[in-house]
């Protein structure tokens, strides 16, 4: 495989994960904006917070 193709795939993958992380952060912020928000289920909220808080 050509090194240019590998680099392009790397950039596309990095961009995709950047967008997914941004959407996850937006969903969490929207969920936490108001106490009665029902954007995410409790299971989804826990899943999102575990993904961002791994150490």
C-alpha positions as MATLAB code, in Angstrom:
seq = 'XXXXXXXXXXXXXXXXXXXXXXXXXXXXXXXXXXXXXXXXXXXXXXXXXXXXXXX';
ca = [
       0.000    0.000    0.000;
       1.192    3.486   -0.826;
       2.264    5.722    2.070;
      -0.027    8.479    0.814;
      -3.061    6.187    1.036;
      -2.087    5.155    4.549;
      -1.749    8.795    5.571;
      -5.112    9.669    4.047;
      -6.799    6.784    5.865;
      -5.165    7.882    9.116;
      -6.476   11.437    8.706;
      -9.982   10.261    7.800;
     -10.089    7.945   10.819;
      -8.800   10.671   13.141;
     -11.376   13.113   11.770;
     -14.184   10.586   12.207;
     -13.291    9.933   15.837;
     -12.940   13.685   16.447;
     -16.489   14.223   15.165;
     -17.842   11.289   17.207;
     -16.203   12.635   20.366;
     -17.660   16.073   19.686;
     -21.158   14.637   19.245;
     -20.788   12.647   22.446;
     -19.675   15.756   24.337;
     -22.558   17.770   22.872;
     -25.059   15.097   23.938;
     -23.642   15.011   27.472;
     -23.706   18.812   27.800;
     -27.265   18.937   26.495;
     -28.293   16.200   28.937;
     -26.719   18.028   31.886;
     -28.014   21.485   30.927;
     -31.384   20.945   32.622;
     -32.368   18.510   35.378;
     -35.411   17.259   33.437;
     -33.642   16.656   30.116;
     -34.392   13.260   28.551;
     -32.020   13.289   25.605;
     -30.091   10.210   26.764;
     -31.203    7.204   28.745;
     -29.452    6.601   32.088;
     -27.534    3.719   30.499;
     -26.340    5.921   27.613;
     -25.295    8.672   30.023;
     -23.246    6.187   32.030;
     -21.719    4.770   28.853;
     -20.691    8.226   27.591;
     -19.200    9.264   30.906;
     -17.204    6.033   31.168;
     -15.759    6.523   27.682;
     -14.526   10.023   28.481;
     -13.287    9.284   32.009;
     -11.059    6.271   31.343;
      -7.631    6.365   32.875;
];
